[in-house]
Amino acid sequence: MKITHSSTMALAAASLLTLAAGPARAGSELQPGTSVGLALGAPLPEGVYSLTLPNWGARSTNPATNVGVLTPLWLVWSTPWTLLGGRIGFDAATPVAQVGIDNPVGLNKAGWANPLVEVSLKWALGNNFYFGVHEGVHLPVEGPLEQIGVAYNFASFMQVASLSYLNDGWNLTATFAYGTGRNGTTPGSFAPSWLNYDLTATKTFGKWEVGPIAFGSADLSSPYPGYARQSQFALGGLVGYNFGPLNLQLKLTTDLAERNYGGRDTRIWANIVVPIWLAPTPNQQIAAKY
């Protein structure tokens, strides 16, 4: 969600996804790697933006595991209001997911993941640097994914901080997200506190955008005695094209290291950003990169 277009930027801010990384396990409620490619630190021009985020991947467990995630409509409102010099924004999303495990387990579950509601504040720091923070709430959900511990039946909080450098077609962004957990022993009732970090270093050439991306995640607590904390680090690449009102980014990533996931994940992603409404500001210079 980061391209030389203001709409891309909006999507970047919206790309916080509430889904654990593996089936029947606790983990980050924000899917690790969701915000790579997005200049989340930069403020968006006033308007309403739509983001669609599909991704699918397989983990080399035995038996093999695959997880598909779709956020069909992530709405972002960049308001006309400011606070302490930063632009205020709001966003909300409800993702859906499918989890499959090959035989002999033979599991196939699909349903709603935890909805997310956020408020954000973003500043232009000068010298092409931007900084933004998000405060979010993951709302409880029940259903097939909660029953296998991929979604959670309790509310939790998330804080995000992002620093972006946008200049001469470059998008250099580091985004960090922290989430609270809860102790428990039954699937869907517990999760560790967690930390995600997403890294982007892309360059725009005309309407095209290319560059490396990376992300990692780590559990910070144990919700019950004997819990095996998970962590991972993945590397990949991004190719994007700005069609005008629509900005498309494709990403491919693979784990270089993992702990307690049982195997390494390879995943293909798409970020589709479309501005629904933009305030009439013909003389406004767009700073956001997505």
ABEGO torsion letter per residue (X at the ends): XBBABAAAAAAAAAABBBBBABBGBBEBABBBGAABGBBAABBBBBEBBBBBBBBBBBBBBOBBBBBBBBBABBBBBBBABBBGGBBBBBBBBBBBBBBBBBOAAGBBBBEBBBBBBBBBBBBBAEGGBBBBBBBBBBBBBBEAAAAAGABBABBBBBBBBBBBBBBGGBBBBBBBBBBBBBBEABBGABBBBBBBBBBBBBBBBEABBBEBBBBBBBBABBABBGBBBBBBBBBBBBBBBBAEABBBBBBBBBBABBBGAGEBBBBBBBBBBBBABBBBBAABBBABAX
